[in-house]
């Protein structure tokens, strides 16, 4: 089982550094070994996140700095979280302290 840090990238490299720092510090505090860092552009649609989910295995963990990184709308976030749950992928949104097993 692996833990993947997921970043939604933009032209602002500082924002990416902040997302990365938030996740790395969280993982260190929680004793989680991050095995991969994945960056996707801000304009990436729901299809791309679903492709990512399709490459993860049950028991893997997807970690984001905040919930908004997995969707542009509440509906998209809900669909993505639902897909993660159905695929049996753990999900953590650090800033909101959301842990879904």
The 8 nearest C-alpha neighbors of each residue, nearest first, counted from 0:
[[1, 59, 58, 2, 56, 60, 57, 55],
 [0, 2, 59, 34, 60, 3, 33, 58],
 [1, 3, 60, 33, 34, 59, 61, 32],
 [4, 2, 35, 61, 36, 33, 34, 62],
 [3, 5, 36, 62, 63, 61, 37, 35],
 [4, 6, 37, 63, 38, 62, 36, 3],
 [7, 5, 38, 8, 37, 39, 63, 18],
 [6, 8, 39, 41, 68, 40, 38, 5],
 [9, 7, 40, 41, 39, 6, 15, 38],
 [10, 8, 11, 41, 40, 7, 12, 15],
 [9, 11, 12, 8, 14, 40, 41, 13],
 [10, 12, 9, 13, 14, 15, 8, 16],
 [11, 13, 15, 14, 10, 16, 9, 8],
 [14, 12, 16, 15, 11, 17, 18, 10],
 [13, 15, 17, 12, 16, 11, 18, 9],
 [16, 14, 12, 18, 13, 17, 8, 19],
 [17, 15, 13, 19, 14, 18, 20, 12],
 [16, 18, 20, 14, 15, 19, 21, 13],
 [19, 17, 15, 21, 64, 16, 20, 14],
 [18, 20, 16, 22, 17, 21, 23, 15],
 [21, 19, 17, 23, 22, 18, 24, 16],
 [22, 20, 18, 24, 19, 23, 64, 17],
 [21, 23, 25, 19, 20, 24, 64, 26],
 [22, 24, 26, 20, 25, 21, 19, 27],
 [25, 23, 27, 21, 26, 22, 20, 28],
 [26, 24, 22, 28, 23, 27, 21, 29],
 [27, 25, 31, 23, 29, 28, 24, 30],
 [26, 28, 30, 24, 25, 29, 23, 31],
 [29, 27, 25, 26, 30, 24, 31, 23],
 [30, 28, 26, 27, 31, 25, 24, 32],
 [29, 31, 27, 28, 26, 32, 25, 33],
 [30, 32, 26, 29, 33, 27, 2, 28],
 [33, 31, 34, 30, 2, 26, 27, 1],
 [34, 32, 2, 35, 3, 31, 4, 26],
 [33, 35, 2, 1, 3, 32, 36, 4],
 [34, 36, 3, 33, 4, 37, 2, 1],
 [35, 37, 4, 3, 5, 38, 34, 6],
 [38, 36, 5, 6, 4, 35, 39, 3],
 [39, 37, 6, 7, 5, 8, 36, 40],
 [38, 40, 7, 8, 6, 41, 43, 37],
 [39, 41, 8, 43, 42, 7, 9, 38],
 [42, 40, 8, 7, 43, 9, 39, 44],
 [41, 43, 40, 44, 39, 9, 8, 7],
 [44, 42, 40, 41, 47, 39, 45, 46],
 [45, 43, 46, 47, 42, 48, 41, 70],
 [44, 46, 48, 47, 49, 43, 75, 70],
 [45, 47, 49, 44, 48, 50, 43, 51],
 [48, 46, 50, 49, 45, 44, 43, 51],
 [47, 49, 51, 45, 50, 46, 52, 44],
 [48, 50, 52, 46, 47, 51, 53, 45],
 [51, 49, 47, 53, 48, 52, 46, 54],
 [52, 50, 48, 54, 53, 49, 47, 55],
 [53, 51, 49, 55, 54, 50, 48, 83],
 [52, 54, 50, 51, 55, 49, 56, 86],
 [55, 53, 51, 52, 50, 56, 49, 57],
 [56, 54, 52, 53, 59, 51, 57, 88],
 [55, 57, 59, 58, 54, 88, 86, 0],
 [58, 56, 87, 88, 59, 86, 55, 0],
 [57, 59, 88, 0, 87, 56, 89, 60],
 [60, 58, 0, 1, 88, 57, 56, 2],
 [61, 59, 89, 2, 90, 88, 3, 1],
 [60, 62, 90, 3, 2, 4, 89, 91],
 [63, 61, 91, 4, 90, 5, 3, 92],
 [64, 62, 92, 5, 65, 4, 91, 93],
 [63, 65, 93, 18, 22, 92, 21, 94],
 [66, 64, 92, 94, 63, 67, 93, 68],
 [65, 67, 68, 92, 69, 63, 64, 95],
 [66, 68, 69, 70, 65, 71, 76, 72],
 [67, 69, 66, 7, 70, 65, 63, 6],
 [70, 68, 67, 76, 66, 79, 71, 48],
 [71, 69, 76, 75, 67, 72, 68, 73],
 [70, 72, 75, 67, 73, 69, 76, 68],
 [73, 71, 75, 74, 70, 76, 67, 77],
 [72, 74, 76, 75, 77, 71, 70, 78],
 [75, 73, 77, 72, 76, 78, 70, 71],
 [74, 76, 70, 78, 72, 77, 73, 79],
 [75, 77, 70, 73, 79, 74, 78, 69],
 [76, 78, 74, 80, 75, 79, 81, 73],
 [79, 77, 81, 75, 76, 80, 82, 74],
 [78, 80, 82, 76, 81, 77, 75, 83],
 [79, 81, 83, 77, 82, 78, 76, 84],
 [80, 82, 78, 84, 79, 83, 77, 85],
 [83, 81, 79, 85, 80, 84, 86, 78],
 [84, 82, 80, 86, 88, 81, 85, 87],
 [83, 85, 87, 81, 86, 82, 88, 80],
 [84, 86, 82, 87, 83, 81, 88, 80],
 [85, 87, 83, 84, 88, 57, 82, 56],
 [88, 86, 57, 84, 85, 58, 83, 89],
 [89, 87, 83, 57, 59, 58, 86, 60],
 [88, 90, 60, 100, 99, 59, 61, 58],
 [91, 89, 61, 99, 60, 98, 62, 88],
 [90, 92, 98, 62, 97, 93, 63, 61],
 [93, 91, 65, 63, 97, 66, 64, 95],
 [92, 94, 96, 64, 95, 65, 91, 63],
 [95, 93, 65, 96, 92, 64, 66, 97],
 [94, 96, 97, 93, 92, 65, 66, 64],
 [97, 95, 93, 94, 92, 98, 91, 65],
 [96, 98, 92, 95, 91, 99, 93, 90],
 [99, 97, 91, 90, 96, 100, 92, 89],
 [100, 98, 90, 89, 91, 97, 84, 88],
 [99, 89, 98, 90, 88, 87, 84, 58]]
